[in-house]
Amino acid sequence: MTSAFNSMLNTPESKLPLEVWAGVECTVNRVGEEYFDQLERNGHAKRLDDLDLFAQLGIHAIRYPVLWERIAPDGLENADWSWVDERLERLRELGIRPIVGLVHHGSGPRDTSLVDPEFPEKLAVFARAVAKRYPWITHYTPINEPLTTARFSGMYGHWYPHGRDDLTFVRALLGECKAIALSMQAIREVNPNALLVQTEDLAKIYSTPKLAYQAEFENERRWLSFDLLCGRVNSTHFIWGYLLKCGINEAEFEFFLQNPCPPDIIGVNHYLTSDRFLDENLENYPTWTHGGNGRDKYADVEAVRVCAEGLAGPRALLKETWERYQLPIAVTEVHLSCTREEQLRWFNEVWNAAQELRDEGADIRAVTAWSLLGSYDWNSLVTRSVGYYEPGVFDLRSPRPRQTAIAKMVRDFATGHKPNHPLLDIPGWWHRQERLLYPAVSCDRGRGAEGQRSRGESKSILSAPPRPLAIVGATGTLGKAFARLCEVRGIPYRLLTRQHMDIADSASVNKVLAELQPWAVVNAAGYVRVDDAEREPDICLKVNAEGPAILATACAQHNVGLLTFSSDLVFDGAESNPYVETDTVAPLNVYGCSKVLAEKLVLRANPASLVIRTSAFFGPWDDYNFVTIALRELSAGNTFVAAEDAIVSPTYVPDLVHASLDLLIDGENGLWHLANKSAVAWADLARLAAKKAGVSVRGLISLPTQELGLIATRPAYSVLGSDRGELMPHLDSAISRYLEERG
């Protein structure tokens, strides 16, 4: 243990519990002449009652936007404070401490930019106005992630002013850091006790031995914003020569030496894919990863995708930050764009790392649940607006923000409880072998004992066999898809045939549940032959209704979650708008009747059950769904007959499985509709798939349903919508991904 660790052991902060902070993704960045505003995209700009939802999480503080571009785009004299007035007052009433951000990946109003020599003074004027208006505010982040913003705006050209050279990058960074220092000076003239919470994404660089010099340079450069604010950048600094070579005058660094503004709390933002690996062996990587530094050409890839040992992890980064600065630290962003269980695993891992270091004496103050409302289009670094959404603590694809499983985890941490979801016992994808997309390379160079420890922890994370997810329906399309995707998602499962467990036999069900002790059951079995059901209704009702009811009763007794499936055929087709969960059911055939009865019996026996209505399956892993058969026949030059007047909402099986698993993990219950967004006739579905696949439709024959010789009556319209949440992608996207997967 270092002396820095020992020095903090007896401070008052070390005796306080680790706090839970939160944050709303609030980026307002500029691309060309267009501003991209996350608060407009996520709707928080119009929903005051979001704050009450946030308060229910038990959070202590929130990183909150009081953004220059939004409040005073036309100058301070024309500022509109009404939105901020209302929200900051509500936070005050709720007892949540705001950590006010003034610029979040932005460059200010149109009359300035990051390389404007007057940018620092202009932001300081705004900062003073904020402090005067809200003198009770104690925590500020004048500029979020200045180094990252300078890189994206001045070196990579993504954001305004779209520089692509080292000089623009350094100019932007110096301007931002000076703006931070001047802003804090202005704020402290109003409130001498105001604290600077300075955030940065401290991505680490790994490399081959040949490129160690470049990795070492970038690993020093990543600290530059903190070093500037702490007054550490002088002629002895590691990258001093680089800064001068860029064209910066030595005198420009005097400001920071004369006016140090060290953070009161260092905010560490860490993303799994931020860490990079540099490799001169270009042939191992796709061309879009290729680049260089003028001396060597190399690929720049996500380190987690290539490092054989895995990454050092959040604990190593926090320890490195603590030992470098010996200043209080908070993890100011924890977010992962992934499936729900991986989001939980990542948050849990970061929390445990922070708690462990705190227990050893490091002054770690808080961990922040970032992106409370999720985020939009960060897969393109918000350089375009295409609607790519990543859910966070809340999911915005419902009529009002819906709590996900992360919300429960945040509440647990905030109230001093340890989260206990069984899926937390499984290593995240970043610890599993399938993370590797390229030939594995040793990244162990210079890592030391901390990295060794992190890898050891990931190997021994399982102390006991994890509780599985029981999947009923081993031979069916849906059951097999659940098993396949559970494998991908790191969800232990047991795929059960009727011989393993007969859901129509309560003794069989109870015996298996007692032996397996699953955390949940997915009932993917059922009688699916709609026409045959008209001839053997008793068998259909026993399999589709009695069995699920017995299973629901047993799951309630064993305190096990249940997910089971229903159908669009519970409706009669009399409507012309998509059916939602509260619409009246009126089945036209025996199969539909069996599903209606199943819904009633399951939810009566076990109201905590999740019942998902879906329709018109197609998927890449079986050869007997409508889309696959249509393409096969049309490709072979054969005729293919399809209904021209039955309108459905087709469902891509992988999308259905992923969304269903997320809802199950979230603890959702009751009826949900899940189908890809569309309303299409069967014949038009065949045309759409054929067009995307480049297949001729000359053999397609469109007929009215009544001419197809079907026994069971089908509804003419059975499109599924939802008043609980539109979680599924559009049909066009689904078909494109289907064709890619089929290869």
KAKA-V471295 format. One line per field, one symbol per residue. phi: phi as a letter, one per 40 degrees, with the letter a starting at -180 (. if undefined). psi: psi as a letter, one per 40 degrees, with the letter a starting at -180 (. if undefined). Layout:
# KAKA-V471295
phi=???
psi=???
This chain:
# KAKA-V471295
phi=.cccccccdbcdcccccccbbaabcbdbbbbgbbbbbcccccgccbbccdcccccccgccabcbcbcdcccbcbhccbcbccccdcccccccccgbccbcbbbbgcbgcccaacbcdcddccccccdccccccbcccbbbbdbcfccccccccbbbgcbdcgcbacccdcdcccccccccccccdcccccbdccbcbccacccbbbacdcbdccccccccccccccccccgbcacccdbdcccccchccdccccdcccbcbcccbcccbbbdcccbbbacccccbcccccaibgbbcacbbccccbcccgccgcccccccccccbfbdbbccabaacacccccccccccccccccccccchccccabbccfdbgabgccbffcabbgcbbcbcbbccbdbdbcccccccccdccbgbcdbcccccbdcdcbcccccbbdcbcbcdgcgcccdcccccccbcccadcccccbchcccdccccccccccccgbdabcbccccacccbcccccccccccfccabbcbcicbcccccccbcccdccccbcddccccccccccfbcbbbbbacccbcgccbbdcbcccccacbacdcccccccdccccccacccbbbcaafdaacbbbbcdcccdccccccgccabaccbbcbbdbcddccccccccccccgcagcbbbacciaacdcccccccccccgbcbcccbcbcdcccgccccbccaacbbabbicccccddcccccdccccg
psi=hidddddedeiddeeiihihiiihhfhgihhbehhhhddddeeddegdeddddddeeeidihhihghddddfdfideeiheddddddddddddefhhhhhhdhgeaeiieeaidehdedddddddddddddddgeehehigdhhgddddddddddeedihffifiddddddddddddddddddddddeddgeeiihghiihfiihiiiddeddddddddddeeddddddefehaeeidfdddddddehhddeedddddfigiidhhhhhhidedhihhhegdeeiideeiaaeddiiiihihddedhdeiididdddddddddddfiiiihehhihgaiddddddddddddddddddddeeighdihhhifdeaihfeeeffeigeehhhibdiheeidihhhaddddddddddeeihifhdeeehiideeidedheihhihfehedadddddddddddfdheihihihhhhfdeiddddddddddddefhhihhhidddhheehdddddddddddfidihhgeiihegddddddgdddddddddddddddddddddefhihhiiaieeeieeeieihhideihigieiddddddddddddddddgeeihhhhaigiiieeieeiddddddddddeeiihhiheehhigihhdddddddddddddefiiahihhiihihiidddddddddddefhifdehhhiideeefidhhiidhfhhahedhgeiiidddddddddddd.
